Amino acid sequence: MFEDQPALLQQVAAVRVMSHAASARLQASQRRQVAAHHRRRNRPHGPRKPHRIGHDHHPKPRPAYHPPDVSSYPVRGIDVSHYQDVIDWDKVKTAGLSFVYIKATDGDDIQDDQFKRNWEGATRAGLLKGAYHFYDFCTDPEPQFANLLKVLPKEPGMLPPFIDLERSVECKPKDMPTKEEFLQDFAVFVDAVRKAYGMKPILYLEPAIYHKYLEGIAEDYVIWFPDPDDNAPDVPSGLTWTFWQYSFKGRVAGIDGEVDLDVFAGDRQQLAALARAASGIVSR
């Protein structure tokens, strides 16, 4: 997609600085590659089912759902993927939304088959838009970034991409990296995103992942926090939020079935400033 794509990938590879920790990281990478090989070998025939943000890998029966009161947050949006199938963006345009985030990629080998249609449709609908990547803890960062780079264009006015940090069902607990291994890999991925798109990514963050890997580090990022069960996001102490995913069961004109609903903590001007990667980033 980019003329300088090979150069960008070379820059990613150059991030690794040889040191006494390099051999340990190489061993961790080799373990992940072996685990990935076994996961792919044991997949059912056909493409892997992509992950749905926020809530699909441990479904549990729920009582009658009543969405939180978000009347004090007028800047509202949605996040979508192929799960919403073909979206009628002309109808979405009438729903009073300000922004949309669109799934682009998952790990190193999944590309959302509705991304291009949704990206172009969101533009026609006049929405501020961004994309997200589902980060695979059991896959090296370079091929994950290469996958994202193939799909996500660089456009003026786009919102910073967000990284969805959840453990997938395919990355078994025994294969999850140590905190040190994760932070080394994650630094490579984040640096690559910043160099390619000129923006620091947003983190979509669950409490368990925050406490295990990013406590004391995520505070330097814009945070997207999922919490559909409270009238305000119940974020861990010391962490603030800028985007809140407040419902997994929303209904929006132009979308058949349920869709995730989100709010932004500031006003539309501040959201536009975030899209310009300038100033005005707010948090609660």
Backbone hydrogen bonds, N-H to C=O, Kabsch-Sander energy under -0.5 kcal/mol:
donor,donor_aa,acceptor,acceptor_aa,energy
5,Q,2,F,-1.4
8,L,4,D,-2.2
9,L,5,Q,-2.3
10,Q,6,P,-2.1
11,Q,7,A,-2.0
12,V,8,L,-1.9
13,A,9,L,-2.0
14,A,10,Q,-1.8
15,V,11,Q,-0.6
15,V,12,V,-1.3
16,R,13,A,-1.0
17,V,15,V,-0.6
18,M,16,R,-0.6
22,A,19,S,-1.4
23,S,19,S,-0.5
25,R,21,A,-2.0
26,L,22,A,-2.4
27,Q,23,S,-2.1
28,A,24,A,-2.1
29,S,25,R,-2.5
30,Q,26,L,-2.5
31,R,27,Q,-2.2
32,R,28,A,-2.2
33,Q,29,S,-2.4
34,V,30,Q,-2.3
35,A,31,R,-2.5
36,A,32,R,-3.0
37,H,33,Q,-2.3
38,H,34,V,-2.2
39,R,35,A,-2.4
40,R,36,A,-2.6
41,R,37,H,-2.5
42,N,38,H,-1.9
43,R,40,R,-1.0
53,I,51,H,-0.5
55,H,52,R,-0.7
56,D,52,R,-0.8
70,V,68,P,-0.7
73,Y,70,V,-2.2
76,R,74,P,-1.0
77,G,262,D,-2.7
78,I,99,F,-1.2
79,D,260,D,-1.1
80,V,101,Y,-2.5
84,Q,81,S,-1.7
85,D,82,H,-2.1
87,I,85,D,-0.6
88,D,254,G,-2.7
89,W,87,I,-1.2
91,K,88,D,-0.8
92,V,88,D,-2.0
93,K,89,W,-1.9
94,T,91,K,-1.6
95,A,92,V,-2.2
96,G,93,K,-0.5
98,S,76,R,-3.4
99,F,76,R,-1.2
100,V,128,L,-2.1
101,Y,78,I,-2.2
102,I,130,G,-2.4
103,K,80,V,-2.6
104,A,132,Y,-2.7
105,T,132,Y,-1.1
106,D,110,I,-2.1
107,G,134,F,-2.8
109,D,106,D,-1.0
110,I,106,D,-1.5
112,D,104,A,-2.3
115,F,112,D,-1.6
118,N,114,Q,-2.7
119,W,115,F,-3.2
120,E,116,K,-2.2
121,G,117,R,-2.2
122,A,118,N,-2.6
123,T,119,W,-1.3
124,R,120,E,-2.0
125,A,121,G,-1.9
126,G,123,T,-1.4
127,L,122,A,-2.1
128,L,98,S,-2.2
130,G,100,V,-1.8
132,Y,102,I,-1.9
133,H,162,F,-2.0
134,F,105,T,-2.4
135,Y,133,H,-0.8
135,Y,164,D,-2.0
137,F,135,Y,-0.7
139,T,136,D,-1.6
144,Q,140,D,-1.0
145,F,141,P,-2.6
146,A,142,E,-2.5
147,N,143,P,-1.9
148,L,144,Q,-2.1
149,L,145,F,-2.9
150,K,146,A,-1.4
151,V,147,N,-0.8
151,V,148,L,-1.0
152,L,148,L,-2.8
155,E,153,P,-0.7
158,M,155,E,-1.6
159,L,129,K,-3.1
162,F,131,A,-2.1
163,I,202,I,-2.9
164,D,133,H,-2.8
164,D,162,F,-0.6
165,L,163,I,-0.8
165,L,204,Y,-2.4
166,E,164,D,-0.9
171,C,168,S,-0.7
172,K,170,E,-1.1
175,D,172,K,-1.8
176,M,172,K,-0.8
176,M,173,P,-0.9
182,F,178,T,-2.7
183,L,179,K,-2.6
184,Q,180,E,-1.9
185,D,181,E,-2.2
186,F,182,F,-3.6
187,A,183,L,-2.0
188,V,184,Q,-1.3
189,F,185,D,-2.1
190,V,186,F,-3.0
191,D,187,A,-2.2
192,A,188,V,-1.9
193,V,189,F,-2.2
194,R,190,V,-2.5
195,K,191,D,-2.2
196,A,192,A,-2.3
197,Y,193,V,-2.7
198,G,194,R,-1.8
202,I,161,P,-2.4
203,L,222,V,-2.5
204,Y,163,I,-2.6
204,Y,202,I,-0.6
205,L,203,L,-0.7
205,L,224,W,-2.2
206,E,165,L,-0.9
210,Y,206,E,-2.4
211,H,207,P,-2.7
212,K,208,A,-1.9
213,Y,209,I,-2.6
214,L,209,I,-0.9
214,L,210,Y,-1.3
215,E,210,Y,-1.3
217,I,214,L,-2.4
218,A,214,L,-2.9
220,D,217,I,-1.7
221,Y,218,A,-2.4
224,W,203,L,-3.1
225,F,223,I,-0.5
225,F,243,F,-2.8
227,D,225,F,-0.5
227,D,245,Q,-2.5
235,V,233,P,-1.7
239,L,236,P,-2.2
242,T,223,I,-2.7
243,F,223,I,-2.1
244,W,263,V,-2.4
245,Q,225,F,-2.3
246,Y,244,W,-1.0
246,Y,261,L,-1.2
247,S,261,L,-1.3
250,G,259,V,-2.0
255,I,252,V,-2.0
259,V,250,G,-1.4
260,D,79,D,-0.8
261,L,247,S,-2.6
262,D,77,G,-2.6
263,V,244,W,-2.0
264,F,75,V,-2.6
265,A,242,T,-2.5
271,L,267,D,-1.9
272,A,268,R,-2.6
273,A,269,Q,-2.0
274,L,270,Q,-1.8
275,A,271,L,-2.0
276,R,272,A,-1.4
277,A,274,L,-1.4
278,A,273,A,-2.2
284,R,241,W,-3.0
